[in-house]
């Protein structure tokens, strides 16, 4: 048995082991998440549930803060009503996008009657435990990290990458070619080591600038994971037809964004470590950045539409969970004859 065959068998064995460990970790993670969703449904929240997370006003600031005639509550009214203290008790969302939509709904001071499609979806989650659990598992894959930073990073869109970054694909492919050729020609080991050191240096030198422009691409990757999950669950979800059309236009961008997304629910420490090494050797992040930045600039409108859809679904589910809390809800009515408030 030659050395090349041995190397290939060892690589195959290690690959199968990594996949098995990753699959086992993913199954355990989904089981824990299902239990948490069941426990949290209808549970009364308190101010301590939010921890250090402040109400996220990013969507409100970007989409509504500068608009005229639709400002809703100004800063003075918002502070006087102390809604920041109330918000943690109302928040049953699972993603950062859902939390942003909750904040926006309150800040715009719009009646729930303005969104009949969300009322239909909220009633569905209230009446169908299987649907709300399945949707909750998908939304939980996005987590609180999906949303914060998305809107500000997309407004304005990230700048195009420098022309010098066009060398990244040849360097990555060259590294792959050398590694494949080493079993047949061991003398190529030294050039491979030299190219690996060069690629590592490029990753280190481009990291400060890359971190800024990679953030929206990672958000897009995680957003598409949630969108694909929701579309696969139920094609009849309100807004799914428009979301499916947006998703089709983002097929190529989705393939690139999948490389750079990082989610604690989709990978474990083993895969994260392996991916970090692969990135240093083959310049995965720089190449994904080069290919993805232009797609983000071209599809900014579709990204915004999909983010709105995911936020609305999470928000509607949050409303249904809030209604399931074991509280006595009342609707005060003012009597015009006596000047009294009834229902308290």
Secondary structure, DSSP 8 states (H G I E B T S, - for coil): --HHHHHHHHHHHHHHHHHHHHHHHHHHHHHHHHHHHHHHTT----GGGSTT-----HHIIIIITT-SS---S-HHHHHHTTHHHHHHHH---SSHHHHHHHHHHHHHT--GGG-HHHHHHHHHHHH-HHHHHHHHHHHHHH-TTTTTTHHHHHSS------GGGGHHHHHHHHHHHHHHHHTT-TTHHHHHHHHHHHHHHHHHHHHHHHHHHHHHHHHHHHHHHHHHHHHHH-TTSTTHHHHHHHHHHTHHHHHHHHHH---TTT--HHHHHHHHHHHHHH-HHHHHHHHHHHHHHHTHHHHHHHHHHHHHHHHHHHHHHHHTSS------EE-TTT--EE--
